[in-house]
Amino acid sequence: QSNLPKEFSEKYLITKKIGAGVCGEVKLAFERATCKKVAVKTINKKDFPASLGTATRNAEREIQILKKIDHPCLIKTEDFFQTDDSYYIVLELMEGGELFDRVKSKNQIEESIAKLYFYQMLKAVEYLHNNGIIHRDLKPENVLLSSQDDICVIKITDFNQSKILEESALMRTLCGTPTYLAPEVFTDAVTVGYSSAVDAWSLGVVLFVCLAGYPPFHPNAQTGLSVRDQITQGIYTFIPSKWDGISDDAKDVVKRLLLVDPNARLTIEEALHHPWLMDEAMKETAECIMYPRDSGDAAEADAAEADASTTKRSREDDDDE
Ligand SMILES: C/C(=N\NC(=N)NO)c1ccc(NC(=O)Nc2ccc(/C(C)=N/N/C(N)=N/O)cc2)cc1
């Protein structure tokens, strides 16, 4: 137990390490008052001595984002603590662990399950983009599963790389008439910079890995190209043995997300309207697990239904007499 803040260790009992990240680890903890299991993500500030300022600013921004977001497929945080060398984020425990480990253990995820997870990821990222947030680090390690079952809620986590789209002077300039505007203002990296399309690309890679069990861009690809060149040239292979059993619609979504030109790439909105996602049964399942009617409402609704059917039956009996 490194030097945990006193009020933290009074409230939580930290037990074992359950996940490890680049800038910190995830531990299983119990809230002493309720014995409820939680996850605690530790973010070490000292790991970035050079850019201590950045790490602190990043963590502050991440905590600001974590407090603001509210969606069934985005991680919920319960508490925050910090010492001079670490941040402690207390989160809901996602019993199913990370999608990364699920894909590794299953090798390939069954197409209908991959579609259910992908639909939830799209809804979560749609919410982020509608709230001016770009995640920028979507990967299977940052997609958590709510249970060991295949059919479960997924939640996106780790907003360490996220950007909040603020109204900028440049954005205001670009809204005005560009009569006197120099060309480089339009083409300058800052203008073209990160857009929400980066998240669509990443989701394409995540979907590819879920369906095929191997990443589209990887070091020992037969291309002899570096991973960076494979990505910038959009060169990847659908290995037949892995993709033969997978539908053409699924392949088409991947192809349209892994387009190098961000303007040609599917947006999250467009992906949600792709034929592969026009699957009412899947959407019904997703809505049901994302927005469970709590037992009270459900019992009430069932009672009302039962009541209605008895009334109907008694009317029929009357008719029979
Ligand atoms: C149930 C279980 N394991 N079960 C077991 N018995 N394992 O032995 C389990 C549960 C959850 C996880 N992962 C998990 O919760 N990750 C995670 C990753 C990142 C972040 C955040 C906020 N990051 N923010 C930053 N700045 N990052 O750098 C939060 C959570 C792993 C295993």
The ligand as a Gaussian input file, in Angstrom:
#p B3LYP/6-31G(d) Opt

LIG

0 1
 C      -13.030000      -7.770000     -12.984000
 C      -11.627000      -7.604000     -13.375000
 N      -10.730000      -8.493000     -13.093000
 N      -11.070000      -9.554000     -12.361000
 C      -10.058000     -10.241000     -11.750000
 N      -10.271000     -11.000000     -10.805000
 N       -8.816000     -10.061000     -12.269000
 O       -7.763000     -10.761000     -11.733000
 C      -11.210000      -6.380000     -14.076000
 C      -12.023000      -5.278000     -14.035000
 C      -11.605000      -4.106000     -14.651000
 C      -10.375000      -4.053000     -15.297000
 N       -9.914000      -2.944000     -15.915000
 C      -10.260000      -1.644000     -15.703000
 O      -11.122000      -1.299000     -14.940000
 N       -9.531000      -0.817000     -16.452000
 C       -9.490000       0.563000     -16.444000
 C       -8.587000       1.155000     -17.297000
 C       -8.443000       2.519000     -17.312000
 C       -9.224000       3.305000     -16.478000
 C       -9.017000       4.748000     -16.493000
 C       -9.997000       5.672000     -15.916000
 N       -7.904000       5.161000     -17.016000
 N       -7.520000       6.450000     -17.016000
 C       -6.198000       6.690000     -17.292000
 N       -5.705000       7.938000     -17.193000
 N       -5.465000       5.712000     -17.675000
 O       -4.154000       5.869000     -17.962000
 C      -10.148000       2.746000     -15.660000
 C      -10.298000       1.348000     -15.618000
 C       -9.581000      -5.186000     -15.350000
 C       -9.992000      -6.346000     -14.737000

